[in-house]
Each structure stands twice: as C-alpha cells, then as structure tokens.
Amino acid sequence: MTRFAKILAPAGIMMAAAVAMPAQAQVEGKIATVDIPRAVIGTTAFQTAYSQVDTTYAQQIDLRRVKAQERQALLAKYDKNGDKQVDDAELALMKKSLDLPKMESLEKEIQGLTGQIDGGRVFATEQVLQQFGAVLEDVTKAQQIKIVLEPGSLLFAPVEADITAAVVTAFNAKVPAVGVVPPADWQPTQEAVTIYQQIQQRLIAAQYLQQQQQAAQAQQAQPAAATPPAGR
C-alpha cells in the first residue's frame, strides 16, 4: 500500500475499527476532514496543468474537433426525419451500410485523441496525489491531528474540522508545478483515474451552476415590459 493510501485509508474501515476497539484502546486526539478532489482542484499545480493541456495538446484538440465534425456529417446522412438526431432505427440502417467502416475508424480516432488529452490531465492529477500524502502528513503533525477522514464518511463534523484549505496552502508552498506529458510507458493508477473523474464531475457541476446563475442575472437585468396604458 502506498504512503498516500495509508494516510487516506477508507473511512468506513477506520470507523468500523474504532467501533470494534474497546473504549480505552481508541485513539485520542483531534480528528479532521479533507476533501481530496476539492484539495486537488485548489492546488496551483493542478490548475496550471489543467489549463496547460489546452496548449500542449492543441493539435490533438483541433484534430478531434475535425473528426467529430466528420462523424456528425456522416451520421446526418441517416437522419431521415430531420430532427438533428439519429435514433436506433436510423443507426441500425447506418450499421448495415458501406459507411460503417468509416464510422468505426472515426470513432477509434476520436477515442485515441481523447485518451491523449485526458491522459495529460490524469497524469497531472497523479503527480499531485503522489505529493499529497507527504503534505497532508506535514499539516497533521503541525496541527497535532491524529485521524483524517473524508467528509462524506461522517454524519457530522464542525466547520473547523475541515483542513482542506490548509492542505492546499501547504501543497502550493511545496509543489509549485507538475507536468502534463507522461512518459511513453506510463499507465495511470486507478486512484488517479477515480479522483480525476470526481474532479470532472465537480467542474461540470460548477460550470452548470455558473451558467444558471448568469442566466438568472441576465433575466433580472432585463427591463420590465412597459405596462400598456389602461383604456378608457
């Protein structure tokens, strides 16, 4: 088990062990929580790397866009009802046509390009996680914390128990940057893939919320429709 995994052991196991232990054997000391995906997102190294992918992999991003347009144009041939979508019946018709090999080739190319782009961000995530355990250990020692859990595993925790911001601050001071180009033989760890997926979900949710707020603000900014004069 990696050092990081030891520090951030599954909360369920830790809580079960605490219940099983006799009262006098339980660990006494401060308990804190760390939101790992939020901490990773908050680091300067990850934020810079995430944006840097757009530049480093610009060629792949542009090529993926072209391939996606080709794919859409090919599917449009089978949009018989003109609803801008390809339903199951239309898709089945395409799969029986001579366009199927072309479609499969485009799908494969798009997946390969997406893998390279996402790979850069997963690699950055993995590098942050590799340093995360040591930084967390420094923070827990400095604050004399005995146990660290993920917030989702607790029924209740006071606001001051959350040391995510402190961990981010310590991380930024220790790890200013990470890379986005993995070595040729690199294979991502399952931990990095899982955390990256959680990060993506949060970023998408945050973007959706921002769009909703902007739409609401735009609607409020619109002048009220002039009330027509009452008739005689």
N, C-alpha and C positions, 0 to 999 in steps of 0.2 A: 504494500500500500504506500502511495506517495505521501510525502510530508504534508502536502496540501489536503489530501484526503483524510489524514489522521486528524488534522486540526478541525476540519469541517466534516466530521463523521455524521451520518444520517441522524437527524434529530430524534426520530422515532426510536432508534436503538438506544440512544443516550437516555431518553426519558424512561424507556422500559427498564433499563438497568437501574436507574435511580429508584424506581418503584420497587424493584426486586431487592435492593440493598436494605439492610436494617438501618434504622434511623441514625445510629451512632456512626455508621460507615459512610453516610452521604457526604459529598464534598461541600464544604462550607466556603462561601466566598461570593463575589459578585458574578452575576450572570448577565450576559449581553447578547444582543442580536446583530446579525449582519445580513443585509440583503445583497447577495452576491451579484446577481445581474445588475442591480442598480449601482453597486460599487464599481463594477467593470465599466459601465456606461459613463460613470462620473470621472474616470481617470483621463488625464490629458493624453496619455499614451494611446489609449483606445480611440478617443475622439479624433486625434490627429490621424491615426492609422486608418480609421473608417473612411475619413474624407480622402485620404491619400490614395485609396484604392481606385477612386474615380479617375485619378490622373495616371497611376501606374498601369491600370488595366483599361485605359481609354480605348485602345484598339479593339479589345475583346468586347467592350460595351457597345461600341459602334457596330461591330460586325454582328453581334447578337440582335441588335435592333433591325439590321438589314434582313437577317434570316427570319426574324419574327414577322416582318412585313411580307416576305416571300411566302411564308406559311399562311398568313392571313389571306393573301391574294389567291393562293391555291384552294383554300377552304371556301372562299367566296364563290368559286365556280359551282359549288354544290349547294349553295344557299338558294334553293328553288323558290321559296316563298318570300324571299327578300326581307327577312326580319333581322338581318345582320348577325344571325346565329346559325350554327349547324347542329340540328337536332340529331337524335340517334339514327333515324331513318336515312337522313342525308349523309351522315358519317358512314353508315354501312354501305351506301352507294359508292362513296369515295374509296372505301377499302377494297371494293371489287374492281376498281378502275386501274388504268395504267399509271395514274398519278400516285399510287400507294408507295412505290419505292422512293420517289422524290420526297413525299411527305415524311417517310421514315428517316431519310437522310437528313432532312431539315431538323427534325426532332432531335436526332442524335447530335447534330452540330450545336443546336441551341443548348442542350443539356451539358455538353462539353464546355462551352463558353461560360455558362452559368456556374459550372463547377470551379472554373479557374477564378472567376470574380469572387464568388462566395468563399473560395479557398483562402484568398488573401485576407479576408476579414476573420475567418475561423482561425487562421494562423496567428493573427494579431491577438485574438481572444485567448488562444492557448498560451501565448507568451505572457500575457497579463496574469493568467491563472498560475503559471509556473512561479511567478514572483509574489503572488498574492499571499501564500501561506506564511512566508517569512515576514512580510509586512504586518500581517494580522498578529503574528506572534509578538512582534515588537510592540504593537499597540496594547495587546492584552497584558504584557509584562509591565508596561508603563502605567496602565490603569489598574493593575492588580486584579484582573478578571480571570476567573477560574474556568468558566464554561461559556462557550459561544454557540448559539443556536440560530437557525434560520427563522425569521419572524413568522413564516407561515406555519411553523410547527407548534406555536404557542397559542393558548386560548387568550392570554392576556399578558401584556408587557408594558410598563410605563415608557413614555416617550424617551426618557433619558437612558433607557437600556439600549437604544439603537446607536451603535458606534460606527455605522456605515460611513458617515461623513468624516469621522476621524481616520478611518482606514484609507479613504480616498486621499485625504490630505497627506498622510504618511507615504502613501504609494507614489504620489506625484513628486514628492521630495526625493524619493529613492529611485524611481524608474521613469525618466523623462520621455522615453520613446521606445517603440517596438517596431519590428519590420512587418512588411506585408507580402514579401516574396519568399515562399517556403522553398527549401531545397528540393531537388528533383525526386528524392526517395521519401519525402515526407508523407506521413499518414496521420490525420488528425485523431486525437484521443476522443473517446466517447464523451468524456466530461466537457471538453471544449465545444463539441458539436451541440450538446444539450444546452449549455449556457448560452451559446450563440443563438440557438433557436428561441430561447426565452427572451433574449435581448431583442431579437427581431420582432417578436410579438409585442413587446412593450413599445418599441419605436413606432410600429404601425398603429397601435392604440393611441399613442401620444399624438401622432400626426392626424389621426381621425378626430380626436378631441379638439385639436387646434383648428381644423377645418370647420368643425361645428361651431366653435366659438367665433371664428371670423365671420361665418355666415350669419350668426345671431347678431353680431355687432353691425354688420352691413345692413341687416334688416332694420335695426333700431335707428340707424343713421338716416334712413330714407325719410324724407319729409312726409308728414301726414297728408293724405289726399285732401284737397280743398273741398270743404263742405259746400255743396251747391246751395244757392240762395233759396229760401223757402218760397214757395209760390203764394200768390195772393189768394 
